[in-house]
């Protein structure tokens, strides 16, 4: 009992001695909780409740203030954890204080728990008082709801958990070092090391692995640091509740591990460590090697990026940075310049490690880019062409197009007759092998985007100036494993032939075209975009609208790849569907579908409905055509008023949206704007499908 009373009194004495910290944290907590809540609740009546919410604006505002996403509370929690750890155990960095504390008739574990508990209570008491005052403010403003208690206790659990994790990590940094400067460096290193290693890994992959693509919604970034996890854990509640659960479990375990490590290290920490940079001399080489390798790699990769001889400069930079950092670490350990310049085994290990990593990536010793499983090991394959698939949008019911279209499509669409896809993959492996022979530093960055602009399809070129086609492939192996690869293949006749074979196979086209997922009976409205007007609603009964859409669906799904390349897009059929949100409010989703000039049946039905789609515009109604040539080097604009030229060019006008970028006849670097004589309608930019007659006109206009 006496021992317990002594421990309790020691904790109280520690809190009293550091009373200024209690006041500082109390003021900080009052500012970010009750004071902030008062300000927000005063503004709440001016806000509208979220769509679909059953809560009023005051109730929603109180939830936001109490929630774990409150950034002010997060900042105070992180700052408090570091401050209390550094001040609570600062006596270990002073010889006389260390000797005094260690001379007390207490076990090391008891000494540790006194300091640990003092800091924890110094944080906890102001936090609980501030939470109570915040709830009182919420009650006064009528902000309580059924969700308030759950939100409050969840936020309290998260804030306290991450305080303990960060607090324990900061204490560990103090225990492993001998002064405040190195303690702060150690803590920053702990909090950033995972991110630094992951950054080095990602940069090495981007630089050397030509067939790597991002085909998944990676959540790795949430696990790289307790600080990153703390900031991101609240945001994962709605988008990934399972991820939040994993993060919380991980950090509960981490808190226990860190606390146990703190106690164990405190028990064996030498009292005379206060004058050393690192308390345990045997850890010095290990810390040096582990820190220098990722720092040197990241620094060298950033320095050499984009250089003509990037690998040579990468090697030079990584060696220089490794040597400089080795000297810096040794100087930090010894505070003696001569000793820090002496050759060390640890320095040799650093140089060997970074050279081994770079050599391994350069030679692709894992065979990542040359990976091509045998056909008999493959069950099915999937393929995604950004310049084909990416030209359409899909409902969230089918593919998460706004975030991970490639990976989602490859995961959900599998083709059994995969011979053409396999041949494309072989070409991709060979193309990457050829490109890896040339050291010009930026090859891995050649990637077509789902939202690529027209110019992206002609500026994606390799070192020989060949236009590249982006092909994303998934190998679904019989073993149950799926392997993803991203290839950039020169656009040759052989490649176009294989893409044609893939596209003309209904098993691919069925999965790629959005009409496969949108039923006629689900469409509420149809609109039409043409050269003459935009979003003109198509009138008619339900049966007429369904017939138009079904006819369009048949023509689009029966169109071959060659036909899609040869025919112009002369308008868009826009489908619109009404939906209900969580609050039973109505909203609409719409999708634009291209009308090609050979869709005669669709255009016939549209004409019967009173909406004619003209394959070519009437040159008599055109005041002028404005041609704009643009690239990275120059811009040029020419206005054409000659009727003969207008008539010739109008026969080659096409919309660009939804046109495929592969084997395209479109002059992407020339935009055309139509100026009408008697129309206020501002026609959107269109493009030209090139042939000899168009080329002659462009040559006369000096569009070379």
Secondary structure, DSSP 8 states (H G I E B T S, - for coil): -HHHHHHHHHHHHHHHHTHHHHHHHHHHHHIIIIIHHHHHHHHHTTS---TT--S-HHHHHHHHHHSTT-HHHHHHHHHHHHHHHHHHTGGGGSHHHHHHHHHSSS-HHHHHHHHHHHHHHHHHHHHHHHHHHHHHHHHHTT---TTHHHHHHHHHHHHHHHHHHHHHHHHHHHHTBSSHHHHHHHHHHHHHHHHHHHHHHHHHHHHH-TT----S---GGGGS-HHHHHHHHTTHHHH-HHHHHHHHHHHHHHHHHHHHHHHHHHHH--GGGGGSSBS-TTHHHHHHHHHHHHHHHHHHHHHHTT-TTHHHHHHHHHHHHHHHHHHHHHHHHH--HHHHTS--HHHHHHHHHHHHHHHHHHHTTT-STT----GGGEEEEEEE-TTTGGGS---TTT--HHHHHHHHHHHH--BS--HHHHHHHHHHHHHHHHHTTS--S-GGG----TT--TTHHHH-B-TT--BEEEEEEEEEETTS-EEEEEEEEE--HHHHHHHHHHHHSHHHHHHHSGGGT--GGG--EEEEE-SS-SSEE----HHHHHHHHHHHHHHHHH--HHHHHHS-EEEEEEEEEEEE-TTS-EEEEEEEEEEETT-HHHHHHHHHTT----SS--GGGEEEEEEEEE-SS-EEEEEE--HHHHHHHHTTEE--TT--STT--B-TTEEEEEEESS-------BEEB--HHHHHHHHHTT--
